[in-house]
Amino acid sequence: MATAAVGQSNGLGYTKPNEAAVEALAQVPKSKGADDLEIKIEFGGGLHLIFSQKPKHTVYIPKTAPDGRPADVRFLISWMKDNLVSEREEMRPGILVLINDADWELEGELEYELKDRDEIVFISTLHGG
C-alpha cells in the first residue's frame, strides 16, 4: 500500500500535497475487483483538507483485512491512512462518524463489518471559528 508524503505547510497546520503525495494517491484502485467492497466516504468540518482536498471519495477496498477478518471500520481507517492521507497523518479528536446516516455507536463503531456500497461520513466537530 502506498503512503502519501507530506508537503509544504500552508500556515494553518495543513500542508499542500507534494508530487510524491499526488503520485501515491494515483495508485489507489479506481475500479472494483471481485474481492473488493465499494465504499463511499465523505469528509466534513475541514477534514477534507487532510484527505487530498476532496470532500467525497468512492474507494474500493479488500473484503478481507490482512489478518483474515472481514473488512470493518478499523480496517477502513487504516486503509485511509495508507491510501488517502495527503497531509499530516495524526488524526484529531472530536470526529463524528456516521455509517449509512446512523451514528457509528449504534452500528458497533470500529467493529462494524463493512458492506458493499456503505456510506461512511467523518465530520470534525472541532473546526474553530
C-alpha positions in Angstrom: 0.0 0.0 0.0 1.2 3.5 -0.8 1.7 6.0 1.9 1.2 9.7 1.0 4.1 12.0 1.6 3.7 15.3 3.4 4.3 18.6 1.5 4.8 22.3 2.5 2.7 23.9 5.2 0.0 26.4 4.3 0.5 28.2 7.6 -2.7 26.7 9.1 -1.2 23.4 10.1 -2.2 21.7 6.9 0.2 21.1 4.0 -0.2 21.1 0.3 0.4 17.6 -1.2 3.7 17.4 -2.9 4.4 15.4 -6.0 5.0 12.1 -4.1 1.7 12.5 -2.3 -0.2 13.1 -5.6 1.6 10.1 -7.2 0.7 7.9 -4.2 -3.0 8.9 -4.4 -2.9 8.0 -8.1 -2.1 4.4 -7.1 -5.4 3.9 -5.3 -7.6 1.4 -7.3 -10.2 3.2 -9.4 -12.3 0.2 -10.2 -13.9 -2.6 -8.2 -12.4 -6.1 -8.3 -14.2 -9.3 -7.5 -12.8 -9.3 -3.9 -13.4 -5.6 -3.2 -16.1 -3.6 -1.5 -17.2 -0.2 -2.9 -17.3 2.3 -0.1 -18.4 5.9 -0.3 -16.5 8.2 2.1 -17.4 11.8 2.8 -15.4 14.3 5.0 -16.9 17.4 6.7 -15.8 20.2 9.0 -12.5 20.7 7.3 -11.4 17.0 7.3 -11.2 17.0 3.5 -8.1 19.1 3.8 -6.3 16.1 5.2 -7.7 13.7 2.5 -6.4 15.1 -0.8 -8.5 18.2 -0.6 -11.6 16.2 -1.7 -14.7 16.0 0.4 -16.1 12.9 -1.3 -14.3 9.7 -2.3 -15.6 6.4 -3.7 -13.0 3.7 -2.8 -12.5 0.0 -3.4 -11.1 -1.9 -0.5 -10.5 -5.6 0.0 -13.4 -7.5 1.5 -10.9 -9.1 3.9 -8.4 -7.3 6.2 -4.8 -8.6 6.1 -5.4 -10.6 9.3 -8.2 -12.6 7.6 -11.1 -10.7 9.3 -13.9 -9.3 7.2 -13.2 -5.6 6.4 -14.5 -3.4 9.2 -14.3 0.3 10.1 -11.0 -0.2 11.9 -9.5 -1.7 8.7 -11.1 1.2 6.6 -9.4 3.8 8.8 -6.1 2.1 8.5 -6.6 1.8 4.7 -7.5 5.5 4.5 -4.3 6.5 6.4 -2.2 4.4 4.0 -4.0 5.4 0.8 -5.9 8.7 1.1 -4.0 11.0 3.6 -2.2 13.8 1.7 -1.5 15.9 4.8 -0.2 15.3 8.3 -1.0 11.9 9.5 -2.2 12.3 13.0 -5.9 12.2 13.4 -7.6 14.7 15.7 -10.2 14.1 18.4 -13.8 15.2 18.1 -14.8 13.4 14.9 -18.4 12.3 14.4 -18.7 9.1 12.3 -21.9 8.2 10.5 -22.4 4.8 8.9 -25.2 4.9 6.3 -26.6 8.0 8.1 -26.6 6.4 11.6 -24.2 7.3 14.4 -21.5 4.7 14.4 -22.1 4.0 18.1 -25.4 2.3 17.1 -23.6 0.2 14.5 -20.7 -1.2 16.5 -18.1 1.6 16.0 -14.7 0.1 14.8 -16.0 -3.4 14.7 -18.8 -2.6 12.2 -18.4 -5.0 9.2 -18.4 -3.1 6.0 -20.9 -4.0 3.3 -20.7 -3.2 -0.4 -21.8 0.4 -1.1 -21.8 1.5 2.5 -21.5 5.3 3.1 -19.2 6.4 5.8 -19.1 10.1 6.8 -16.5 11.7 9.0 -17.3 15.2 10.4 -14.9 17.2 12.6 -16.6 18.8 15.5 -13.5 20.9 16.3 -13.1 23.3 13.4 -12.5 26.7 15.1 -14.2 29.9 14.2 
